[in-house]
Amino acid sequence: MPVSKSRKSKNVQSKGPTKSKKLDTLDSAGKGPSPRWYVVVMVALMTVGVLLIVLNYVKVLPGSVSKWYLWSGLGLIGVGFLMTTEYR
């Protein structure tokens, strides 16, 4: 039977596992908490987006069921979701 080749070691001492950084010292260092208006705008965008989609399918909005209402609602939800990534 063939014998597999063994790996050559470089005789390097392992210092142990890599230490992880604390969450407090990452990107948000020096930045305070998000202002209250930021949270209000974020939630309002997502809420208006959902309402726009729901009211479109219930046929409350003018112009019957329209794909533009759907895309607008999804866009508002997306912008609100992107705002959540900057929330502190």
PyMOL CGO cylinders between C-alpha atoms (Angstrom):
from pymol import cmd
from pymol.cgo import CYLINDER

trace = [
    CYLINDER, 0.00, 0.00, 0.00, 1.22, 3.51, -0.76, 0.3, 1, 1, 1, 1, 1, 1,
    CYLINDER, 1.22, 3.51, -0.76, 2.22, 5.67, 2.17, 0.3, 1, 1, 1, 1, 1, 1,
    CYLINDER, 2.22, 5.67, 2.17, 1.10, 9.29, 2.27, 0.3, 1, 1, 1, 1, 1, 1,
    CYLINDER, 1.10, 9.29, 2.27, 3.70, 12.01, 2.52, 0.3, 1, 1, 1, 1, 1, 1,
    CYLINDER, 3.70, 12.01, 2.52, 4.08, 13.59, 5.92, 0.3, 1, 1, 1, 1, 1, 1,
    CYLINDER, 4.08, 13.59, 5.92, 4.02, 17.33, 6.40, 0.3, 1, 1, 1, 1, 1, 1,
    CYLINDER, 4.02, 17.33, 6.40, 7.20, 19.12, 7.22, 0.3, 1, 1, 1, 1, 1, 1,
    CYLINDER, 7.20, 19.12, 7.22, 6.97, 21.24, 10.33, 0.3, 1, 1, 1, 1, 1, 1,
    CYLINDER, 6.97, 21.24, 10.33, 8.60, 24.66, 10.51, 0.3, 1, 1, 1, 1, 1, 1,
    CYLINDER, 8.60, 24.66, 10.51, 9.38, 24.30, 14.24, 0.3, 1, 1, 1, 1, 1, 1,
    CYLINDER, 9.38, 24.30, 14.24, 7.29, 27.36, 15.06, 0.3, 1, 1, 1, 1, 1, 1,
    CYLINDER, 7.29, 27.36, 15.06, 5.99, 27.64, 18.59, 0.3, 1, 1, 1, 1, 1, 1,
    CYLINDER, 5.99, 27.64, 18.59, 2.27, 28.27, 18.80, 0.3, 1, 1, 1, 1, 1, 1,
    CYLINDER, 2.27, 28.27, 18.80, 1.38, 31.17, 21.07, 0.3, 1, 1, 1, 1, 1, 1,
    CYLINDER, 1.38, 31.17, 21.07, -2.12, 29.84, 21.62, 0.3, 1, 1, 1, 1, 1, 1,
    CYLINDER, -2.12, 29.84, 21.62, -5.45, 30.87, 20.13, 0.3, 1, 1, 1, 1, 1, 1,
    CYLINDER, -5.45, 30.87, 20.13, -5.89, 34.28, 18.56, 0.3, 1, 1, 1, 1, 1, 1,
    CYLINDER, -5.89, 34.28, 18.56, -7.31, 36.76, 21.02, 0.3, 1, 1, 1, 1, 1, 1,
    CYLINDER, -7.31, 36.76, 21.02, -10.55, 38.40, 19.93, 0.3, 1, 1, 1, 1, 1, 1,
    CYLINDER, -10.55, 38.40, 19.93, -11.13, 42.13, 20.17, 0.3, 1, 1, 1, 1, 1, 1,
    CYLINDER, -11.13, 42.13, 20.17, -13.66, 43.46, 22.59, 0.3, 1, 1, 1, 1, 1, 1,
    CYLINDER, -13.66, 43.46, 22.59, -16.86, 44.79, 21.02, 0.3, 1, 1, 1, 1, 1, 1,
    CYLINDER, -16.86, 44.79, 21.02, -16.38, 48.09, 22.84, 0.3, 1, 1, 1, 1, 1, 1,
    CYLINDER, -16.38, 48.09, 22.84, -13.10, 48.81, 21.06, 0.3, 1, 1, 1, 1, 1, 1,
    CYLINDER, -13.10, 48.81, 21.06, -14.37, 48.27, 17.53, 0.3, 1, 1, 1, 1, 1, 1,
    CYLINDER, -14.37, 48.27, 17.53, -15.57, 50.94, 15.07, 0.3, 1, 1, 1, 1, 1, 1,
    CYLINDER, -15.57, 50.94, 15.07, -17.91, 52.73, 17.45, 0.3, 1, 1, 1, 1, 1, 1,
    CYLINDER, -17.91, 52.73, 17.45, -15.11, 53.89, 19.76, 0.3, 1, 1, 1, 1, 1, 1,
    CYLINDER, -15.11, 53.89, 19.76, -15.53, 57.57, 20.51, 0.3, 1, 1, 1, 1, 1, 1,
    CYLINDER, -15.53, 57.57, 20.51, -19.06, 57.75, 19.16, 0.3, 1, 1, 1, 1, 1, 1,
    CYLINDER, -19.06, 57.75, 19.16, -21.96, 58.30, 21.49, 0.3, 1, 1, 1, 1, 1, 1,
    CYLINDER, -21.96, 58.30, 21.49, -25.37, 56.67, 21.35, 0.3, 1, 1, 1, 1, 1, 1,
    CYLINDER, -25.37, 56.67, 21.35, -27.66, 57.37, 18.41, 0.3, 1, 1, 1, 1, 1, 1,
    CYLINDER, -27.66, 57.37, 18.41, -29.94, 60.40, 18.76, 0.3, 1, 1, 1, 1, 1, 1,
    CYLINDER, -29.94, 60.40, 18.76, -33.62, 59.81, 19.40, 0.3, 1, 1, 1, 1, 1, 1,
    CYLINDER, -33.62, 59.81, 19.40, -34.64, 61.24, 16.01, 0.3, 1, 1, 1, 1, 1, 1,
    CYLINDER, -34.64, 61.24, 16.01, -32.55, 58.57, 14.28, 0.3, 1, 1, 1, 1, 1, 1,
    CYLINDER, -32.55, 58.57, 14.28, -34.56, 55.80, 15.91, 0.3, 1, 1, 1, 1, 1, 1,
    CYLINDER, -34.56, 55.80, 15.91, -37.86, 57.55, 15.16, 0.3, 1, 1, 1, 1, 1, 1,
    CYLINDER, -37.86, 57.55, 15.16, -36.97, 58.00, 11.45, 0.3, 1, 1, 1, 1, 1, 1,
    CYLINDER, -36.97, 58.00, 11.45, -35.74, 54.40, 11.19, 0.3, 1, 1, 1, 1, 1, 1,
    CYLINDER, -35.74, 54.40, 11.19, -38.93, 52.92, 12.64, 0.3, 1, 1, 1, 1, 1, 1,
    CYLINDER, -38.93, 52.92, 12.64, -41.15, 55.35, 10.72, 0.3, 1, 1, 1, 1, 1, 1,
    CYLINDER, -41.15, 55.35, 10.72, -39.58, 54.41, 7.37, 0.3, 1, 1, 1, 1, 1, 1,
    CYLINDER, -39.58, 54.41, 7.37, -40.10, 50.70, 7.97, 0.3, 1, 1, 1, 1, 1, 1,
    CYLINDER, -40.10, 50.70, 7.97, -43.65, 51.22, 9.24, 0.3, 1, 1, 1, 1, 1, 1,
    CYLINDER, -43.65, 51.22, 9.24, -44.66, 53.42, 6.29, 0.3, 1, 1, 1, 1, 1, 1,
    CYLINDER, -44.66, 53.42, 6.29, -43.14, 50.85, 3.91, 0.3, 1, 1, 1, 1, 1, 1,
    CYLINDER, -43.14, 50.85, 3.91, -45.17, 48.03, 5.39, 0.3, 1, 1, 1, 1, 1, 1,
    CYLINDER, -45.17, 48.03, 5.39, -48.34, 50.15, 5.39, 0.3, 1, 1, 1, 1, 1, 1,
    CYLINDER, -48.34, 50.15, 5.39, -47.77, 51.11, 1.77, 0.3, 1, 1, 1, 1, 1, 1,
    CYLINDER, -47.77, 51.11, 1.77, -47.53, 47.46, 0.74, 0.3, 1, 1, 1, 1, 1, 1,
    CYLINDER, -47.53, 47.46, 0.74, -50.55, 46.38, 2.80, 0.3, 1, 1, 1, 1, 1, 1,
    CYLINDER, -50.55, 46.38, 2.80, -52.75, 49.27, 1.66, 0.3, 1, 1, 1, 1, 1, 1,
    CYLINDER, -52.75, 49.27, 1.66, -51.75, 48.56, -1.93, 0.3, 1, 1, 1, 1, 1, 1,
    CYLINDER, -51.75, 48.56, -1.93, -53.08, 45.01, -1.76, 0.3, 1, 1, 1, 1, 1, 1,
    CYLINDER, -53.08, 45.01, -1.76, -56.22, 46.03, 0.11, 0.3, 1, 1, 1, 1, 1, 1,
    CYLINDER, -56.22, 46.03, 0.11, -56.85, 48.47, -2.78, 0.3, 1, 1, 1, 1, 1, 1,
    CYLINDER, -56.85, 48.47, -2.78, -57.13, 51.54, -0.56, 0.3, 1, 1, 1, 1, 1, 1,
    CYLINDER, -57.13, 51.54, -0.56, -54.53, 53.55, -2.48, 0.3, 1, 1, 1, 1, 1, 1,
    CYLINDER, -54.53, 53.55, -2.48, -55.48, 55.32, -5.71, 0.3, 1, 1, 1, 1, 1, 1,
    CYLINDER, -55.48, 55.32, -5.71, -54.65, 53.61, -8.99, 0.3, 1, 1, 1, 1, 1, 1,
    CYLINDER, -54.65, 53.61, -8.99, -55.66, 50.08, -8.03, 0.3, 1, 1, 1, 1, 1, 1,
    CYLINDER, -55.66, 50.08, -8.03, -52.90, 47.57, -7.29, 0.3, 1, 1, 1, 1, 1, 1,
    CYLINDER, -52.90, 47.57, -7.29, -49.66, 49.00, -8.62, 0.3, 1, 1, 1, 1, 1, 1,
    CYLINDER, -49.66, 49.00, -8.62, -46.13, 47.65, -8.72, 0.3, 1, 1, 1, 1, 1, 1,
    CYLINDER, -46.13, 47.65, -8.72, -44.83, 51.15, -7.93, 0.3, 1, 1, 1, 1, 1, 1,
    CYLINDER, -44.83, 51.15, -7.93, -46.44, 51.10, -4.50, 0.3, 1, 1, 1, 1, 1, 1,
    CYLINDER, -46.44, 51.10, -4.50, -44.85, 47.72, -3.88, 0.3, 1, 1, 1, 1, 1, 1,
    CYLINDER, -44.85, 47.72, -3.88, -41.38, 48.87, -4.94, 0.3, 1, 1, 1, 1, 1, 1,
    CYLINDER, -41.38, 48.87, -4.94, -41.72, 52.10, -2.96, 0.3, 1, 1, 1, 1, 1, 1,
    CYLINDER, -41.72, 52.10, -2.96, -42.71, 50.17, 0.16, 0.3, 1, 1, 1, 1, 1, 1,
    CYLINDER, -42.71, 50.17, 0.16, -39.85, 47.74, -0.25, 0.3, 1, 1, 1, 1, 1, 1,
    CYLINDER, -39.85, 47.74, -0.25, -37.46, 50.65, -0.79, 0.3, 1, 1, 1, 1, 1, 1,
    CYLINDER, -37.46, 50.65, -0.79, -38.60, 52.35, 2.41, 0.3, 1, 1, 1, 1, 1, 1,
    CYLINDER, -38.60, 52.35, 2.41, -38.23, 49.12, 4.36, 0.3, 1, 1, 1, 1, 1, 1,
    CYLINDER, -38.23, 49.12, 4.36, -34.76, 48.65, 2.88, 0.3, 1, 1, 1, 1, 1, 1,
    CYLINDER, -34.76, 48.65, 2.88, -33.63, 52.16, 3.80, 0.3, 1, 1, 1, 1, 1, 1,
    CYLINDER, -33.63, 52.16, 3.80, -34.94, 51.66, 7.34, 0.3, 1, 1, 1, 1, 1, 1,
    CYLINDER, -34.94, 51.66, 7.34, -33.11, 48.36, 7.56, 0.3, 1, 1, 1, 1, 1, 1,
    CYLINDER, -33.11, 48.36, 7.56, -29.87, 49.95, 6.34, 0.3, 1, 1, 1, 1, 1, 1,
    CYLINDER, -29.87, 49.95, 6.34, -30.26, 52.57, 9.05, 0.3, 1, 1, 1, 1, 1, 1,
    CYLINDER, -30.26, 52.57, 9.05, -30.28, 49.80, 11.67, 0.3, 1, 1, 1, 1, 1, 1,
    CYLINDER, -30.28, 49.80, 11.67, -26.68, 48.93, 10.77, 0.3, 1, 1, 1, 1, 1, 1,
    CYLINDER, -26.68, 48.93, 10.77, -25.52, 52.37, 11.98, 0.3, 1, 1, 1, 1, 1, 1,
    CYLINDER, -25.52, 52.37, 11.98, -27.63, 52.32, 15.17, 0.3, 1, 1, 1, 1, 1, 1,
    CYLINDER, -27.63, 52.32, 15.17, -25.60, 52.53, 18.39, 0.3, 1, 1, 1, 1, 1, 1,
]
cmd.load_cgo(trace, "trace")
